[in-house]
């Protein structure tokens, strides 16, 4: 069963409630791969990631610190690269109005949300739901396997551009 959370955010004095449902694993995997490509192409990792840092954790840290909004400042291909990634995030969000839920699609977001901080907070909640396994202390829902005593699990590495 997919994880689901309900969050209430303050949007200029209005309490807005959203239901966020976990995307299928393959969809979020493709999203992360596209994001990694965008991060690599913009040079974000070469500037922010030290030699040998865990790639998955670096991406999660970047996103949880509002990284999507930062990407717009470092890439000239915002409309072709970054905006589709942001729009894809919202496919798992519905706004609660009364007892009904309505999809929060890119074409209705501006009619529903007024404050950009609300968008950033919503993006952060979406990312937390999907990437909580990168947060210290959060257990992975997909595995119970523990590394052997005395051994460290293998992790992908990102190396800065030369």
FIPANU-917537 format. One record per residue (C-alpha): residue number from 1; residue in three letters; x, y, z. Coordinates in steps of 0.05 Angstrom, whole numbers, plus 5000, padded with zeros to 4 digits. Example, Ala and Ser with C-alpha at 12.3 -4.5 7.8 and 13.67 -1.06 7.14 Angstrom:
   donu   lummi      x      y      z
      1     ala   5246   4910   5156
      2     ser   5273   4979   5143
! end
This chain:
   donu   lummi      x      y      z
      1     unk   5000   5000   5000
      2     unk   5027   5068   4981
      3     unk   5043   5118   5036
      4     unk   4998   5178   5042
      5     unk   5001   5241   5085
      6     unk   4955   5299   5096
      7     unk   4986   5367   5108
      8     unk   4955   5434   5124
      9     unk   4993   5495   5103
     10     unk   4981   5569   5117
     11     unk   4973   5607   5052
     12     unk   4968   5681   5071
     13     unk   4920   5667   5128
     14     unk   4882   5612   5092
     15     unk   4890   5541   5117
     16     unk   4898   5495   5057
     17     unk   4896   5420   5065
     18     unk   4931   5373   5016
     19     unk   4934   5298   5010
     20     unk   5000   5273   4982
     21     unk   5003   5201   4957
     22     unk   5067   5165   4944
     23     unk   5083   5156   4870
     24     unk   5097   5087   4843
     25     unk   5169   5066   4855
     26     unk   5188   5067   4782
     27     unk   5159   5137   4772
     28     unk   5197   5167   4830
     29     unk   5259   5130   4808
     30     unk   5254   5161   4738
     31     unk   5242   5229   4770
     32     unk   5304   5222   4814
     33     unk   5346   5201   4753
     34     unk   5321   5262   4714
     35     unk   5337   5307   4773
     36     unk   5406   5277   4780
     37     unk   5418   5293   4706
     38     unk   5394   5364   4716
     39     unk   5438   5372   4777
     40     unk   5498   5345   4740
     41     unk   5485   5388   4678
     42     unk   5479   5452   4720
     43     unk   5542   5437   4760
     44     unk   5506   5439   4826
     45     unk   5541   5376   4850
     46     unk   5610   5399   4829
     47     unk   5601   5461   4873
     48     unk   5563   5431   4931
     49     unk   5584   5359   4938
     50     unk   5651   5339   4966
     51     unk   5693   5283   4937
     52     unk   5661   5215   4950
     53     unk   5596   5238   4981
     54     unk   5537   5190   4978
     55     unk   5498   5211   4915
     56     unk   5429   5192   4940
     57     unk   5438   5228   5006
     58     unk   5465   5289   4969
     59     unk   5403   5292   4925
     60     unk   5357   5283   4985
     61     unk   5394   5337   5025
     62     unk   5390   5384   4965
     63     unk   5315   5374   4957
     64     unk   5298   5378   5030
     65     unk   5334   5445   5034
     66     unk   5291   5474   4978
     67     unk   5338   5457   4922
     68     unk   5286   5457   4867
     69     unk   5277   5532   4875
     70     unk   5352   5541   4873
     71     unk   5359   5505   4807
     72     unk   5322   5559   4770
     73     unk   5377   5607   4787
     74     unk   5433   5564   4759
     75     unk   5403   5537   4695
     76     unk   5384   5572   4631
     77     unk   5340   5513   4612
     78     unk   5289   5523   4668
     79     unk   5227   5515   4625
     80     unk   5254   5452   4591
     81     unk   5288   5419   4649
     82     unk   5266   5443   4718
     83     unk   5193   5462   4708
     84     unk   5173   5393   4682
     85     unk   5206   5362   4745
     86     unk   5166   5409   4790
     87     unk   5102   5396   4752
     88     unk   5113   5321   4758
     89     unk   5118   5328   4833
     90     unk   5048   5356   4837
     91     unk   5017   5295   4803
     92     unk   5013   5262   4871
     93     unk   4978   5320   4906
     94     unk   4905   5333   4917
     95     unk   4874   5393   4953
     96     unk   4819   5378   5003
     97     unk   4759   5424   4996
     98     unk   4703   5405   5043
     99     unk   4699   5329   5040
    100     unk   4724   5325   4968
    101     unk   4794   5321   4939
    102     unk   4815   5356   4875
    103     unk   4879   5344   4835
    104     unk   4930   5400   4842
    105     unk   4953   5405   4770
    106     unk   5000   5458   4742
    107     unk   4943   5494   4707
    108     unk   4904   5505   4772
    109     unk   4960   5516   4822
    110     unk   4958   5592   4815
    111     unk   4883   5593   4828
    112     unk   4892   5552   4891
    113     unk   4957   5577   4922
    114     unk   4976   5650   4929
    115     unk   5042   5650   4967
    116     unk   5106   5622   4937
    117     unk   5127   5599   5007
    118     unk   5066   5553   5007
    119     unk   5091   5522   4942
    120     unk   5160   5511   4971
    121     unk   5132   5481   5035
    122     unk   5087   5435   4994
    123     unk   5147   5413   4951
    124     unk   5186   5398   5014
    125     unk   5129   5355   5041
    126     unk   5125   5317   4975
    127     unk   5200   5304   4976
    128     unk   5198   5283   5049
    129     unk   5144   5232   5035
    130     unk   5182   5202   4977
    131     unk   5253   5206   5003
    132     unk   5243   5195   5078
    133     unk   5290   5136   5076
    134     unk   5347   5186   5068
    135     unk   5328   5223   5132
    136     unk   5370   5201   5192
    137     unk   5330   5154   5236
    138     unk   5277   5139   5185
    139     unk   5271   5065   5169
    140     unk   5264   5041   5098
    141     unk   5196   5011   5084
    142     unk   5225   4967   5029
    143     unk   5278   4928   5067
    144     unk   5293   4900   5134
    145     unk   5362   4874   5116
    146     unk   5417   4900   5159
    147     unk   5490   4905   5138
    148     unk   5536   4852   5166
    149     unk   5570   4872   5230
    150     unk   5634   4910   5215
    151     unk   5617   4923   5142
    152     unk   5590   4986   5111
    153     unk   5538   4982   5055
    154     unk   5562   5002   4986
    155     unk   5536   5070   4965
    156     unk   5542   5106   4898
    157     unk   5591   5163   4898
    158     unk   5591   5230   4863
    159     unk   5656   5261   4844
    160     unk   5663   5335   4828
    161     unk   5676   5356   4756
    162     unk   5749   5368   4740
! end
